Amino acid sequence: MRPMNKHQIITEIEAFATKHGLAPSTVTGRAVGNSRLYQRMKNDGDCTTEVAARVIRYIRDYDATKQNGAA
């Protein structure tokens, strides 16, 4: 998978949040234990590549689990 830039990560978080009826801050809170991460990124802040990878992995794993019919 190609590395994503900050804008792409924010877009992924927002799309996932909308799809699952969650607030974006809830997504980052569940993914990495930091509910303020989303707003910090929106306000031109940044995160480490490891944190970004954990957020994207959470989104991908969650969707894969749902597609396979698991809880």
Summary of the structure (lengths in Angstrom):
residues: 71
radius of gyration: 11.6
end to end distance: 25.7
largest distance: 37.0
contacts: 173
relative contact order: 0.17
helix: 69%
strand: 0%
